[in-house]
Amino acid sequence: MKSATGGALRHVLTHLLTPLLMCIGMGLAYLGAFADPAPHDLPVAVVGSGPGARDLARTIADKAGDALAVRTVNDRAQAEEQLRHQDIFGAFVPDAKSPELLVASAGSDTTATVVQKVFTPVAARQGTPLKVTDIAPPAQDDPTGQGIFFLLVAVSIGSYASVAVIGGAGAVLPVRIRALLAVATSVAVSVIGVVLAGPVFHLVDHGLGGLWGMAWLYSAGVLLIGTGLHTFLKRWTTLAMMVLFVMLNFTSSGGIFRPELQNGFFASLHGFWNGAAFVEGTRGLAYFNDAGLGRHVGTLALWLIVGLAVTALAWTAETRRRTGTATTASADTEEEMEEAVGV
């Protein structure tokens, strides 16, 4: 009896390792990415081509140090074009009576707020209030512009949580069947995402077909990567998926803080991680006339290719295993499916 109790206790303690590692990982990831946001090389502009504009830009740059990357643009039209392409995140229009700051808060409400804090004292030194003009505001039903980030969360949970079901309950199925289930599930998840973003919460009011395409690419990539990894990692797959598509993914997506406000590690991930591609691609589709959309779709397609490659490796590995005995579902299956989904 004591032996059975001891064995059960060791079994429980062994499996408690996974949630404890999740706790450590989530703390390190979320606090490391979000706890102390500060601008670094945040691109802004001063509008004007004369010596006065250049002197003001130089003064602001000297005071800001590494926090800002200050440039000048010739006129307001050029400033708006660069804002719509997200080459800059604020443009100050000097005027003795009514200085103006141009922002595009749909690209990031938190970044627009930081830019306002930078230029409000500049106008105050002239003794005039600062007029803020938002040339690309977010949707009326998404005033902070962070709804796209939470859409990413919903699509991600639907995707990586399904991996545990396909890999666990479907462990007895051939890889090709599990891969087909993954693709079918990605279609369902992407449709749910579009319905939530469009008719339900009105985050996106046009281009829903393009949004569905990006959501499917994203979801299919996550599901196929997870389905392939399950062959090799078994019950540790959930932890791996949490690391890849929560800890590193949500924190580097730019949905809360853009990379210009994050440390170098998470800022670097933003350039090629699939969550960032989904968020930025959706922003471009919804607010910025498809600016950068092709590059972000390409990134999502590359992640899908990785998923196909991992699944192919899993198929090769499983076909080489001996199949003389009947396959039975292991205890790992139930345990994996019972693991909590954390964000």
C-alpha positions in Angstrom: 0.0 0.0 0.0 2.8 2.4 1.0 4.6 1.5 -2.2 1.5 2.3 -4.3 1.0 5.6 -2.5 4.7 6.5 -3.0 4.5 5.7 -6.6 1.4 7.8 -7.1 3.0 10.7 -5.3 6.1 10.5 -7.4 3.9 10.4 -10.5 2.0 13.6 -9.4 5.2 15.4 -8.4 6.8 14.6 -11.8 3.8 16.0 -13.6 3.7 19.1 -11.5 7.0 20.1 -13.1 5.1 21.2 -16.3 2.8 23.8 -14.6 5.7 25.1 -12.5 7.8 25.5 -15.6 4.9 27.3 -17.2 4.7 29.6 -14.2 8.4 30.5 -14.5 8.2 30.9 -18.2 5.1 33.1 -18.2 6.6 35.3 -15.5 9.9 35.7 -17.3 8.2 36.3 -20.6 5.4 38.7 -19.7 7.3 40.7 -17.1 10.4 40.7 -19.3 8.4 42.1 -22.2 5.9 44.4 -20.6 7.1 45.4 -17.1 9.3 48.3 -18.1 8.4 49.7 -21.5 10.7 52.5 -22.8 11.3 53.9 -26.2 14.5 53.1 -28.1 15.2 54.5 -31.5 11.5 55.4 -31.9 11.2 57.1 -35.3 9.5 60.5 -35.3 9.7 63.5 -37.5 9.7 67.3 -37.5 7.8 68.8 -40.5 9.7 71.5 -42.3 12.6 71.9 -44.7 14.1 75.1 -43.4 16.9 75.6 -40.8 14.4 76.1 -38.0 13.0 72.6 -38.5 16.4 71.0 -38.7 17.5 72.9 -35.5 14.4 71.7 -33.6 14.9 68.1 -34.8 18.5 68.3 -33.6 17.6 69.7 -30.2 14.9 67.0 -29.7 17.3 64.3 -30.7 20.1 65.6 -28.4 17.7 65.6 -25.4 16.2 62.3 -26.2 19.4 60.4 -26.8 18.8 56.8 -27.8 15.1 57.0 -27.1 14.2 58.7 -30.4 15.3 58.6 -34.0 14.4 62.1 -35.2 14.3 63.1 -38.8 12.8 66.0 -40.8 10.2 65.7 -43.6 9.5 68.4 -46.1 5.8 68.8 -45.7 2.6 67.5 -44.0 1.7 65.2 -47.0 5.1 63.4 -46.7 4.6 63.1 -43.0 1.2 61.5 -43.4 2.5 59.1 -46.0 5.3 57.9 -43.7 2.9 57.5 -40.8 0.6 55.4 -43.0 3.5 53.2 -43.9 4.6 53.1 -40.2 8.0 54.5 -41.1 7.5 57.0 -38.3 5.1 57.1 -35.4 4.7 60.8 -34.8 5.2 64.0 -36.8 5.5 67.4 -35.2 4.3 70.4 -37.2 5.9 73.6 -35.7 3.7 76.6 -35.6 4.0 79.7 -33.3 0.2 79.8 -32.7 -1.0 76.2 -33.1 1.7 73.5 -33.1 0.3 70.1 -34.2 1.3 66.5 -33.7 0.3 63.9 -36.2 -0.1 60.3 -35.0 -1.6 57.0 -36.3 -2.9 55.4 -33.2 -4.3 52.3 -35.0 -0.7 51.2 -35.4 -0.2 51.3 -31.6 -2.2 53.4 -29.0 0.7 53.0 -26.5 3.2 54.3 -29.0 1.0 57.3 -29.9 0.7 58.1 -26.2 4.5 58.0 -25.8 4.9 60.3 -28.8 2.5 62.8 -27.3 4.4 62.8 -24.1 7.6 63.7 -26.0 6.1 66.6 -28.0 3.7 68.1 -25.4 6.6 69.8 -23.6 8.0 71.1 -26.9 4.7 73.0 -27.5 4.5 74.0 -23.8 7.9 75.8 -24.1 6.2 78.0 -26.8 3.4 78.7 -24.5 0.8 77.1 -26.8 -1.3 74.0 -26.4 -0.5 71.0 -28.6 -3.1 70.0 -31.2 -3.1 66.2 -31.8 -4.4 64.9 -35.1 -4.9 61.1 -35.4 -4.7 60.3 -39.2 -5.5 56.6 -38.7 -7.6 56.0 -35.6 -8.7 52.5 -34.7 -12.3 51.2 -35.2 -15.0 52.9 -33.2 -15.7 49.6 -31.3 -12.0 49.1 -30.6 -10.9 52.5 -29.2 -7.5 51.3 -27.9 -6.7 49.3 -31.1 -5.8 46.3 -28.9 -8.7 44.2 -30.1 -6.5 42.7 -32.8 -4.1 41.5 -30.2 -6.9 39.7 -28.3 -8.1 38.3 -31.6 -4.6 36.8 -31.9 -5.0 35.3 -28.3 -8.3 33.7 -29.3 -7.1 32.2 -32.5 -3.9 31.0 -30.8 -5.7 29.3 -28.0 -8.1 27.5 -30.4 -5.0 26.3 -32.3 -2.6 25.2 -29.7 -5.2 23.7 -27.4 -6.5 21.6 -30.3 -3.0 20.1 -30.7 -3.4 18.3 -27.3 -6.6 16.8 -28.5 -5.3 15.7 -31.9 -2.1 14.4 -30.5 -3.6 12.8 -27.5 -7.0 11.4 -28.4 -5.8 10.9 -31.9 -2.5 9.2 -31.0 -3.7 5.9 -32.6 -4.3 7.6 -35.9 -1.7 7.8 -38.7 0.1 11.1 -39.0 -1.6 11.8 -42.4 -5.0 11.6 -40.7 -3.8 13.8 -37.8 -2.5 16.3 -40.3 -5.8 16.4 -42.1 -7.5 17.0 -38.8 -5.1 19.8 -38.0 -5.9 21.5 -41.3 -9.6 21.1 -40.9 -9.4 22.5 -37.3 -7.4 25.5 -38.6 -10.3 26.2 -41.0 -12.8 26.2 -38.2 -10.6 28.3 -35.9 -10.0 30.9 -38.6 -13.7 31.2 -39.4 -14.4 31.7 -35.7 -11.8 34.4 -35.6 -13.2 36.2 -38.6 -16.7 36.1 -37.2 -15.5 37.5 -33.9 -13.5 40.2 -35.6 -16.2 41.2 -38.0 -19.9 40.7 -37.3 -19.6 40.2 -33.5 -17.1 42.9 -32.3 -16.5 45.0 -35.4 -12.8 45.2 -35.1 -12.4 45.0 -38.9 -15.1 46.4 -41.2 -13.6 45.4 -44.5 -11.2 42.9 -46.0 -12.6 40.0 -44.1 -11.5 37.6 -46.8 -7.9 38.7 -46.4 -8.2 38.4 -42.6 -9.5 34.9 -42.9 -6.6 34.0 -45.1 -4.1 35.3 -42.6 -6.0 33.6 -39.7 -5.9 30.3 -41.5 -2.2 30.6 -42.4 -1.5 31.4 -38.8 -3.7 28.7 -37.3 -2.6 26.0 -39.8 1.1 26.7 -39.0 0.6 26.4 -35.3 -1.5 23.2 -35.6 0.8 21.5 -38.0 3.9 22.4 -35.9 2.2 21.0 -32.8 0.9 17.9 -34.5 4.4 17.1 -35.8 6.1 17.9 -32.5 3.8 15.6 -30.6 5.4 12.6 -32.2 8.7 13.5 -30.6 7.7 15.3 -27.4 4.5 13.5 -26.3 3.2 15.1 -23.1 5.8 17.8 -23.2 4.3 19.1 -26.4 1.9 21.4 -24.5 4.8 23.1 -22.7 6.7 23.5 -26.0 3.6 25.1 -27.6 3.2 27.4 -24.7 6.8 28.6 -25.1 6.5 29.0 -28.9 3.0 30.5 -29.2 2.3 32.2 -25.9 5.5 33.2 -24.0 7.5 34.3 -27.0 4.6 34.9 -29.3 2.1 37.2 -27.5 5.0 39.2 -25.9 6.7 40.0 -29.3 3.5 40.5 -31.3 3.4 44.3 -30.9 -0.2 44.1 -29.8 0.4 45.8 -26.5 3.8 47.5 -27.0 5.5 47.8 -30.3 9.1 46.6 -30.5 10.4 50.2 -30.3 9.2 50.2 -26.7 10.6 46.8 -25.8 14.0 45.4 -25.0 16.2 44.0 -27.7 15.2 40.3 -27.3 11.5 40.7 -27.9 12.0 43.5 -30.4 14.1 41.2 -32.5 11.5 38.4 -32.4 8.9 40.9 -33.7 10.6 40.8 -37.1 9.9 37.2 -37.9 7.5 35.6 -35.3 4.1 34.5 -36.6 2.0 36.4 -34.0 3.7 39.6 -35.0 3.0 38.9 -38.7 -0.6 38.3 -37.9 -1.1 41.4 -35.8 0.8 43.7 -38.2 -0.8 42.2 -41.3 -4.2 42.7 -39.8 -3.4 46.3 -38.9 -2.1 46.9 -42.4 -5.2 45.4 -43.9 -7.6 47.3 -41.6 -6.0 50.7 -41.3 -3.0 51.3 -43.5 -4.1 50.5 -47.1 -2.4 47.0 -47.0 1.0 48.6 -46.2 3.5 45.7 -45.6 0.8 43.1 -46.0 2.7 41.0 -48.5 5.7 40.7 -46.2 3.6 39.7 -43.3 1.6 37.1 -45.3 5.0 35.7 -46.5 6.1 35.3 -42.9 2.9 33.4 -42.1 3.4 31.2 -45.1 7.0 30.4 -44.0 5.7 29.2 -40.6 3.2 27.0 -42.4 6.0 25.5 -44.4 7.8 24.8 -41.2 4.7 23.1 -39.9 4.5 20.9 -43.0 8.2 20.0 -42.6 7.8 19.1 -38.9 4.8 17.0 -39.8 6.7 15.3 -42.6 9.5 14.4 -40.2 6.9 13.0 -37.8 5.4 10.8 -40.5 8.9 9.5 -41.4 9.7 8.7 -37.8 6.5 6.9 -37.2 6.6 4.8 -40.3 10.1 3.6 -39.2 8.8 2.4 -35.8 7.8 -1.2 -35.3 4.1 -1.7 -35.8 3.9 -5.3 -34.8 2.0 -4.7 -31.5 -1.2 -2.8 -31.1 -0.9 0.8 -30.2 -2.6 1.8 -27.0 -3.2 5.3 -25.5 -0.7 6.0 -22.8 -1.3 7.8 -19.5 0.4 10.8 -21.1 -2.7 11.3 -23.4 -5.1 12.0 -20.5 -2.6 14.1 -18.6 -1.8 16.2 -21.6 -5.4 16.9 -22.4 -6.0 17.9 -18.8 -3.2 20.5 -18.8 -4.5 24.0 -18.3 -4.4 26.4 -21.2 -2.6 29.5 -20.0 -2.1 32.9 -21.6 
